[in-house]
Amino acid sequence: MRRWLGRGAAMGAALWLAACASVAPPDGAPVHSDFAADGRLVARGEVDGRHVNENANFRWRRSGETVTVELGSPLGETRARLIATPQEASIRMSDGREAHADDADQLLTELTGLTLPVAQLRWWIEGREAPSLPVKELSAEPAASRSIEQAGWQVSFYDAAPFPKRLVLKREALEVRVAVSTWP
C-alpha cells in the first residue's frame, strides 16, 4: 500500500496521522469535546535511515473522539484527508485513492513503514501529556513554556496558554516543528 502515496504526501500523512490518532483518556480524565487547529509543520532529519525534509499545512478538527485532518501543500492545495476514530483510520488522497486500517498506528506503518509517536501526538498538540504513559519533566529550553520526555520523544511546548502555539518534537536524528496559526 505504501507505494501509491508519493514520498512527500506519505510523510505528511504519517506526521498528521500521528496527530489525529484517537485514544480514549483514562477514566476520570477530562476530554475537550471539540478542538480545532490550523497551521504548518516541518519535519527534518532522518527516520529509519531515510532522509526527511517535509513541509505541510494542516487543518485539524476533533469532535469527541473523531478527528479529521486535512493536509495541504505549502501553496494550499489539499493533498489528503485523514479520519480517525477509536475503531478505524482512513485516508483519502486528492486524486481519489483511499486506504483504511483498524487504527492510525497500523495505517501509518502500512503507508510509510515509519515509526512515529502516533498516539502521543494527539495529546501533545493540545498541550497535554499522553495519559497512561510515564512522563519526565525536563528543563525547558529557552523560551519554551514546558519540556517533557515521553515515549522516547523530547517535546517542547511554546506559548502554551491555553494551547501551545508551537511544538518541537525531537528523537534521535528527527525534529518535527509544529506551528499553530489559529485555534478556531
Protein Blocks (a to p, Z undefined) as FASTA:
>chain_A
ZZmpcfklmmmmmmmmmmmoccdddehiacdfbdcdddddddeddeehiacddddddddd
dehjaccdddddfkopafbdcdddfkbccdddfkopacddfbfklmmmmmnopacdfklm
mmmmnopacehiacddddddehiabdcdeehiacddehiafbdfbdcddehjbccddddf
bdZZ
